[in-house]
């Protein structure tokens, strides 16, 4: 009898999973990197972040902040618009102040119930990023300010195993990367750089 219970628990945990689906609020990026005539300007990136869960501020995990910085730097480096992408304290022609807000909504009671029922009852998390980017010249004058946001829904339930390729970490990293790319494209079209 104990063997059957253990097998049932292991099987339910093995078949449980989650899937994340983006809301697609931003236009798809059809051409990357964008066209650039001259790459003679440098840019420094100052990235700060905060987290809000159920409309309450929560402490942002340092590991997440590091991953956010990696996605931001990757977007600017791959754009091909700059001769160098530097850290926030380094001197550059353009300074980008990037404020990332990780905002989510989830039910703790439903999350508990999902775990308690071994994922038979699904739970849902609505989470995404709001990015406000302000570009300044080396004298501190504002060149432009842009705000982008996109959210995704993550479902956690038994039998979500077939859709596991859409794992939340990779989806959220791609979402953050795309938000920065959309910001770069808009700023470039408006002549900020």
C-alpha positions, -999 to 999 in steps of 0.1 A, spaced: 0 0 0 28 24 9 44 16 -25 12 26 -43 10 59 -24 46 67 -31 42 59 -68 11 80 -70 29 110 -54 60 106 -77 38 103 -108 17 133 -99 48 154 -93 64 142 -125 33 151 -146 27 184 -129 40 215 -146 34 250 -156 30 269 -188 34 306 -195 17 326 -222 25 362 -231 -2 387 -237 16 402 -268 10 438 -258 40 450 -278 45 449 -316 65 419 -328 101 427 -337 105 419 -373 140 433 -379 168 430 -354 192 446 -352 177 479 -365 194 497 -393 221 520 -381 242 544 -402 269 553 -376 280 535 -345 301 562 -329 282 568 -296 287 550 -264 259 543 -239 260 536 -201 232 516 -186 220 521 -151 195 494 -142 174 494 -111 145 472 -102 117 466 -78 90 440 -73 53 444 -65 31 414 -56 -6 418 -52 -1 456 -51 23 453 -22 61 461 -25 83 431 -19 121 428 -18 135 421 -52 157 390 -53 193 399 -61 196 369 -85 166 383 -105 182 418 -106 214 402 -121 193 383 -147 174 415 -156 207 434 -161 220 406 -184 189 409 -206 191 447 -207 228 446 -216 222 419 -242 195 440 -259 217 471 -262 248 452 -273 229 432 -300 213 464 -313 245 474 -332 237 511 -325 265 518 -301 303 515 -302 304 505 -266 278 495 -239 291 504 -204 280 501 -168 259 527 -151 288 546 -134 310 548 -165 312 579 -186 295 577 -220 278 598 -247 243 587 -236 231 575 -202 201 552 -200 183 551 -167 163 519 -168 137 513 -140 122 478 -141 91 470 -121 83 433 -118 45 433 -110 25 402 -103 -8 390 -90 -14 356 -74 -35 339 -48 -16 325 -19 -46 304 -9 -50 289 -44 -13 282 -45 -15 264 -13 -45 245 -25 -27 235 -57 2 221 -37 -21 204 -12 -41 186 -39 -9 176 -56 -16 199 -86 -51 186 -93 -65 221 -87 -47 246 -109 -34 279 -98 -26 310 -119 -1 338 -117 -3 370 -137 31 387 -139 51 410 -161 74 439 -164 69 477 -166 101 493 -180 106 531 -179 138 542 -197 151 577 -197 179 587 -220 202 616 -211 232 632 -227 265 635 -209 255 669 -195 224 654 -179 198 668 -204 169 644 -211 168 632 -246 137 611 -243 117 589 -220 98 557 -229 76 533 -210 69 497 -221 50 469 -204 39 434 -211 25 406 -189 22 369 -190 0 343 -174 15 312 -158 -8 282 -151 4 255 -127 -15 222 -128 -13 185 -131 -10 174 -168 7 206 -179 37 185 -187 31 185 -225 34 223 -226 65 225 -204 87 239 -232 71 272 -223 88 274 -190 84 306 -170 120 316 -165 128 316 -202 95 332 -211 100 361 -186 136 366 -197 125 368 -234 97 392 -224 122 415 -207 147 413 -236 119 421 -261 107 451 -240 142 466 -241 144 459 -278 111 477 -284 123 506 -264 156 508 -284 136 506 -317 113 534 -307 141 556 -293 160 551 -325 130 560 -347 125 592 -327 161 603 -331 173 598 -296 204 580 -309 
